[in-house]
Amino acid sequence: MTAAKIIANEIKGYHRFVQFLIVLVALGALASLARFVFGLGVTTNLNDTFPWGLWISFDVVTAVPLAAGAFTLGAIVHCFHIKKLEPLVRPAIVTGFLGYSLVCVGLLLDLGQPQRCWHTMVYWNPHSPMFEVSMCIAAYTTVLFLEFLSPVCEKFGYHVPLRLLRTIEMPLVIAAASISTLHQSSLGTFFLIAVDKLHSLWYNPLLPLLFWLSAMCAGISIIIVEATMSHKYMGQPDEGELLETLAKILPWVITVYLSVKIFSLVALTQGPLFNRPGLLVLFAVEVLCGVILPLVMLMSRNVRESSRLRATAAWLVIAGVILNRFNVSMFGMEAPGTFYYPSFLESVVTIGIIAAHILFFVLIAKYFPIFEHHPETVDYSIPDHFRKNEKGHAHGAAKA
Amino acid sequence: MSSENKDFNKTKAFLIDMTKCTGCRGCQVACKQWNQLGAEKTEFFTGEGYQNPPLMSEYTFTRIKFRDYEKNGQNEFAFYKEMCMHCNEPACASVCPVGAFKKTKEGPVTYDADRCIGCRFCMVACPFGVPKYEWSKALPLVRKCTGCYSRVKEGLKPACATTCVSAITYGNREDMIKEANKRIAARPEKYLKKLYGSEEAGGTSVIYLTALPFDELGFKPVTKRPLPSYTWQALRLVPGIFLTVGSSLSLLSWFNHRKERIAKEEEMRKSGATPKEES
């Protein structure tokens, strides 16, 4: 049997939904090919009035906060030392790694000259938020890749790299949190330059801080949703108890986010707030359904304890953050009387990217030890090739 | 911003007196010739008024905007020459991740096509909507008026300023502002008593004199503060935040892990066991 046949057989064994995802990814790949053959102008609805469209609004500005689970949870578990949440870390890292890799894909499609993407590394311009974000994304994708290597090494039984990875685990977690803080907020800085373009409902000098805070809300919510769904549809262990803890942390972060948002809206906003009814509705939906409603829900113990309601609240937070990013990067930027909507090909590419994310997540969970990583059940020890532990190094234990 | 000199008085600037413009569009033609820009297939009246082409584009770096209005019962035209404003502190130069834009010491803001990665941040950032994209190409770049830097550097005037018979004056920025104020003082009934470009976006190298209010002609209302300062007030905090977050998380985890380690050692001492192999 040839390799191709083995793969074909393997795919035949997949669930219908997974096969459907593969088709979507293939369509997305075809559509992105069309972008390079026919050019951005023909395949997208972008023009000189709307230089940034769906690919920036969703694939970059929205996808980055949605992938924030890894750094948030990493910091919660390892730095704030809430150890029992550890089983959730790996799925979060895989989501983060996939998310950032796909952000890179989306960004490369959107660039006019993707073959020159290395220019950002050579021609530095520290005054550019885009420079800062691209450096961070490059660094953070590397960090996530290293963190992702752990399950890969476990799968293939590479013990020496595992030991190395375990040594640098803490530095990686801290680097992840600091780098993420920078670029999550700098995505907000992008729009600080759009002084007379972005509507004052969203434009205020604290936009970077708001982006960072809402990214953490999104990150925690994504973990809740992901764990709930992978328990329901993929037969993975039920992490309900851990998610309850997360659902206890989440309303605190939302409260901080909401207070900063209200403060910046009341105290720091210049310019009229109520002159665009359409935008006002979008803003109201974003804040009421995406921030306040889930906050109220999560304050009740019943919601936090019910797997279904908890996931609903998390979904609302995610929807709120998505709407917020679209409001900032798309709707709020549109001048009165102008309107942008994504072209068919743009949509197919973005759908393909979302499908790729789910597909790769399912496949990685299938082939690598992601969910089985319960520290209390898994044998952590490395084969003692160097006979170090036999001598009884107690301090070696602290790091592990 | 990378502009070392904060004094822009000696940089070269355009003084464009729209009241003297006749709408001949010689500047548009001269611009196309010097910059070797292709023709655009256009139709009359696709834009707001008589202007043609309807908008600036990858093929059109400058254009004359026409506005009809009535004066003493007569139909009149007012004009607005749209072009790159060559800001003193350009937003495009500050946001470009690869530094493809540069405010030259002579005044024009230049664009280095060999560096550009085509991210279009300059187009989002520019308050005047100047940079345009090569939407027709598979691997597009940005195009914009370069203030004819290749000419200015050799001591020539820009192509449009050379061609224009009446409306464009080119020279040191302080002299242009002086001249503009002199004209307003000499003919106060003719001019709006404001300059566009002396303070807009922190000051630009294109100064306009008009008869009609700016917004009626299509000038964009723009903040008086240099745009790069808006993002810089957040970006300047980046190294500090990085170090603060990094070090406080390191400290926090060191303490937390230490607590755990001590608890473990205590436990071991109590149980009297030798420290056994541990994870």
Interface residues (C-beta under 8 A of the other chain):
Chain A: F36 V37 F38 G39 L40 G41 L46 N47 D48 T49 P51 W52 A75 H78 C79 F80 H81 D110 L111 G112 Q113 P114 Q115 R116 C117 H119 T120 V122 Y123 W124 N125 P126 H127 S128 P129 M130 F131 E132 S134 M170 V173 I174 A175 A177 S178 I179 T181 L182 S185 S186 G188 T189 F190 L192 I193 A194 V195 D196 K197 P205 L207 P208 M333 Y380 S381 D384 N389 E390 G392 H393 A394 H395 G396 A397 A398 K399 A400
Chain B: M1 S2 L55 M56 S57 A91 S94 V95 C96 P97 V98 G99 A100 R115 C116 I117 G118 C119 R120 F121 M123 V124 A125 P127 G129 K132 Y133 E134 W135 S136 K137 A138 L139 P140 L141 V142 K220 P221 V222 T223 R225 L227 P228 Y230 T231 W232 Q233 A234 L235 V238 I241 F242 V245 G246 L249 S250 L252 S253 N256 H257 R258 K259 E260 R261 K264 E265 M268 T274 P275 K276 E277 E278 S279
